[in-house]
Amino acid sequence: MKEDKDTTKQDVPAMNTENISPLFQAALNASVSGIIITDNSLPDNPIIYCNKSFERISGYNREQIIGHNCRFLQREDRSQEAREQLREAVKNGESVNVEVRNYTKEGTLFWNELFISPIKDNDGKVTHFIGVQNDVSDRKKIEQELRFEREKMEEKVVERTESLRLSQEYLESIIETVREGLLVLDPDLKVLTANEEFMRTFKVSRSETIGQKLYELGNRQWDIPQLRDLLEKILPTNNPVLDFEVEHNFPHIGQKLMLLNAHRIELEGSYKDRILLAIEDITDRRAIEVRKDDFLAVASHELKTPLTTIKGYVQFAQRLLPKDSEDKLIDIMDKANIQLDRLGRLIAELLDVSKIQSGKFELHRDEFDFNKMVYQAVDELRQATESHEIEVSGKIETKLFGDEAQLAQVVNNLIANAIKYSPKANKIKVDISTVSNYVKFSVKDFGMGISINDQKKIFERFYRVRNIQQQFPGMGIGLFICEQIIKQHEGTLWVDSEEDVGSTFSFTLPLGTEHENHGI
Ligand code: ADP
């Protein structure tokens, strides 16, 4: 409601209810709004008229209302901003619309939406105020509930935003901590995040990386066919890409060998289908490995030549020994010979490793008697060991096609290990059997066993289980060579083991003649 100055300027008679015609009284009483009139010319602006609705809303009857200033409706609840506004409006003779907390006669709070409007005489002096009021408690309650809900909502949004910020920071700190270059890509292979290591390795800046498509980065230097295959063909099959080597000549940084690992995030939600691509620059590491392999090849070759010569001299000296030489001298020469053979075997193993590394390891296949080869190897080992009894069971009915010497080396190695790594036991079980069209060979010991973690690594070259290194001699290459030999025979070598119970090393080889194996 807006104040209309002109209509308020009326020739107002001294007002009492008798001045209001019955028709107007009836009209005022019919209003659902409470209506009061106060007389501003009297001290403390008392109420001189109220309609029926005002009595209903306030709970007071007319006699209890007339003559009072409106403030009785607020009781002790005086410090309301709305009251201040009302006082100002009355003082200035203006109209105002406020929402004020009032109390019924019973003391129940109700929100009163109050509009007061001054009535002025011809001189512009405010003689009366008319107040129109409505109980808006229900609306107020809904408003309050809404406000409460909104505040709760806002709190939740703040909390959620904070937790998102924290998880974002958490993820970013993980990404930055990773030692490899790491890219987070969206499903269209656009870079969403790149860590510092990526920028450092590939000499690019953040601004030229983020938001770019992977293949378009740095003059399309990442447009590598192998990488395309990986991301477009392999990843969509939901298989992670693990340790995939890619060699590429980058314009700024030259030839690089990279190890790629890629995962697609399959979780439902906002990270779905993002791709994590970890890129490790292994150029230097590989160069060092190559140097080590080269050194190994040269060293074992250089050691072999003088060893052969010494061995020749020792054998020559043995032959020169007079028949009646002292036993001690003969014994010393025999022992020197045995140690030279041992050294020869170690050097031969090192040479084998470097041949395997350089792809020059060759097999000389022929038909041979597998049973006989195993029994011979066992006999030799029986002579060399007093601590263990070696039991052999089973045999195969046919001959085998393969490199007898190399397979004998495998059998020897596995049985020698079984003896070496079961110092507290006294039995080794060897078994030969036919399984489908394979020969299966197993060596079972009752020794220290191998942890699950180590079982995965013992076939790697130079790997030795940590806690046995001091106690047992060895170079950690025996099983590596064995596995390569078996692989080259199209067979498999594996271990079943339990710590402190024992290990069983087994291999299978396809049965069959040269003709069947090679279709010659
Ligand atoms: P080496 O015996 O010279 O160390 P190998 O390659 O033959 O090298 O074996 C690698 C490692 O595997 C050994 O160092 C040892 O820790 C473990 N290993 C091999 N055979 C056995 C076995 N029968 N029982 C327990 N551990 C074994």
Boltz pocket constraint, residues with backbone or C-beta under 6 A from the ligand:
constraints:
  - pocket:
      binder: B
      contacts: [[A, 413], [A, 414], [A, 417], [A, 418], [A, 421], [A, 422], [A, 445], [A, 447], [A, 448], [A, 449], [A, 450], [A, 458], [A, 460], [A, 463], [A, 464], [A, 465], [A, 466], [A, 468], [A, 473], [A, 474], [A, 475], [A, 476], [A, 477], [A, 478], [A, 479], [A, 480], [A, 503]]
      max_distance: 6.0
